[in-house]
């Protein structure tokens, strides 16, 4: 999800820059839109008579939610498409003499820079709210809710930093590499009952395995299957998913299966990768419509900013509305559901100035084939500095103090990584420069 302006599964390991795959652009745009819309149907703060505030996941409390989220749990699809574009970016960089550390530098900058601004803004804003008398319990509730997107950033970044290593294994033995990662996922799932903390190892193993499906897609594995073969793969993956959930080995609620992730999401990712290939002609036709293409390209330039900021803005807007006399229908009522389009419109309206102010952080060039990157020690140190607050938040929960510490760590990482100029070669077919950080 880090950049919708990417090339699709037509890349060759050391060939020229391919044409951008508009189908993948469209898939990632739809996934991002579904995330924003679904969060607008989940966040429902309630102000009680004693002044305390609680939140309800209205969407998650619906009796029809479990089968629906089975279909619309699109997080694995983000990692599948990220694997496809990440592999192609790495191959382009490697073909031009780039190293794994340069790839890591570009990936870290691409994801950490927008996140550093978000953490700093949240820390300053919530600290100011605390000083003006807002109850600390309300502040902590807002911190916990608004910080939810950061888990994706950590998981996605961890998977992407492993692209050069996993690509080497993939080039030698693609199916064996995927099988080993899948086996590690299953082993962790089997041991998580006895060792609960071990379950978090699948934040790496699971998402790397799903990302590996993107590697397979990039090399045409799914494209070589017939339509009946792709359909069979979708059906088989879902049937196996039904078996493991029906036997009680896993819950059928895919939102619960998301954190920590487990085998269910790998099966979903396999089904989604096959389905994406199955519907590729329709995706390309839709993405070729002029207004659709324009919308997707505009959103793609700022996809990470939209993802990181939409939930904090939604939480802030919902919290401020509690302090006003604005009508607040009870969660789950017909009036509450009819108000969701207005909530979505409010979030989009708030996103516009944020995109104007911070969207360019995603556009600034960060890598070059004509200059060497930062020292390897600086890149490794930056990665460690980034994951220290992330690990703390995963195990102990996000707090206001950790927001400030995280902002400082992310800013330090950006300083350690530096900034490199844009590469010169351009994608003539797409009419834009190709940058090593695309992906």
Buried (B, 14 or more C-beta within 10 A) or exposed (E): BBBBBBBBBBBEBEEEBBEBBBBBBBBBBBBBBBBBBBBBBBBBBEBEEEEEBEBBBBBBEEEEBBEEBBEBBBBBBBBBBBBBBBBBBBBBBBBBEBBBBBBBBBBBBBBBBBBBBBBBBBBEBBBEBBEEEBEEEBBBBBBBBBBBBBBBBBBBBBBBBBBBEBBEBBBEEBEEBBEBBBEBBBBBBEEBEEEEEBBBBBBBBBBBBBBBBBBBBBBEBBBEBEEEBBBEBBEBBBEBBEEBBEEEEBEBBBBBBBBBBBBBBBBBBBBBBBBBBBBBEEBBEBBEEEEBBEEBBEBBBBBBBBBBBBBBBBBBBBBEBEEEEEEBEEBBEEEBBEBBEEBBEBBBEBBEEBBEEBBEBBEEBBBBBEEEBBEBEBBEBBBEBBBBBBEBBBEEEBBBEBBBBBBBBBBBBBEBBBBBEBBEBEBEEBEEBBBBBBB
